[in-house]
Amino acid sequence: MENHARRKEFIAALQGTLGSDERRSHTLGIPFLYVAAPVSGGAVRLAYPLSDVEAATRRVSRTLLVSSALAFLIAMLIAGIAAQYSARRLRRIVAFADRIAAGDLSARIAETSADEIGQVAAALDKTARMLEESFAALQTSQRQLETLLNSMQDAVIAVGRDGRVQWANRGMDRLVPQRTRLHAPIIETVRDPDFLTAVRGANDGMRVTSARAASIIPGRTFDVTAAPMPGGGAVAVLRDLTETERVEKTRRDFIANVSHELRTPLTSIQGYTETLLDSAPESNHAREFLEIIRKNATRMSRLTEDLLTLARVESGEQPFDIQPVAPGELLEEAAQSFREIARNQGIEFLVENSAQTPVSADREAIHQVFSNLIDNALKYGGTRRRIVLGARPLERDVEFFVRDSGPGIPFEHLSRLFERFYRVDKARSRESGGTGLGLAIAKHIVLAHGGTIRAESELNHGSTFLFTLPIVHAA
């Protein structure tokens, strides 16, 4: 029999320590756990077969494996159920979002949970409600705007950036009923070249343009105003001027005819009155009455002449000889006519000129403009007695001005100064012999030259009347 003293566990036990070893028994052929402990005079060993432990281990391993597999299956089942539930909720949210994207702003989603998906659904639902309210308000505003535009007598048409009709009101439908079609090229709806130029200018230049269109409907004239729209395109408003121009022409013709008919009797009255005045005694009351007659006849003559001039200028019948003229020459001609009158009245008369570029002007017509403006300054310039006549260059024009040092004009009157027969101080104007047409004549002469005219004033600091004339461009 083999000596067991050489076993590992005995060696350790004989040395006074607890020894152990695990090996297969040569006798039984199965693994054992050997444990040896020192005792008095030797050592004692315990042998325990490991097959029992392995069996227990296998039983525990099988139990753990089965339990783990079962737990995994249960977990997978729970996760699958949870995933399906979340997927259904997400699909509902996606379907809800698709309805909103398709324009169904009345769609709602019922999601009451407080988790992240529920918060997303609640946010989308709130967004849909706000969009519906905003869209409803927008539709209301759009309907109100369409009602307003459709109630207008003027024709209104909107043109897109691509030159196609986007919208037209009923006035436009009435104007060209057979040609107004949405999304059709604007040239198929309105073929007038002036109208098309105005729309193109507003669309391309992003500025308000205007024109007179006379070929949309034969025998009718339209005022066209085109304005750019945000994002491109233009909206055009067409106002029928036919009846207005007819009435205006009738008025001008009436005024011209009446004024013309009055010239002869007024001239006769003036002539006879002056003849009677030459022979009337100085102390006779008849002379006083004759002076009143002569004064009023003279005023009526001036009024009829001004009415005839205004009628010709307004109607375009007044011919203008437009030539290049140096601004200094226009100023000097005006100054020569009034310098002596100003000196006799104790008025300081100054000329300031910083413009050298020639302007396009009719000398006689512009002299009449200066005469009317300077005459006003002489009559209403006050007691400070200074009149400044001048010109200064602008980018495309030369600006002329007549400035006095009088009491000024209240602000509320400035916008109406150039209306015919408008007077700030009616009594004083009549006493000074004014007809109330001088500024209106000046305005229409300047406009006929392609210029502008305006007035500036400050109470107790005088008034300035300014008008522009276009400069002559080199060929």
Helices and strands as residue ranges (DSSP letters): G 4-6, H 8-14, E 19-24, E 31-39, E 42-49, H 51-101, H 116-150, E 155-159, E 165-168, H 170-175, H 186-189, H 193-205, E 209-213, E 222-228, E 234-240, H 242-279, H 285-315, E 323-325, H 327-344, E 348-353, E 359-361, H 363-380, E 386-393, E 397-404, H 411-414, H 426-431, H 438-448, E 453-457, E 463-470
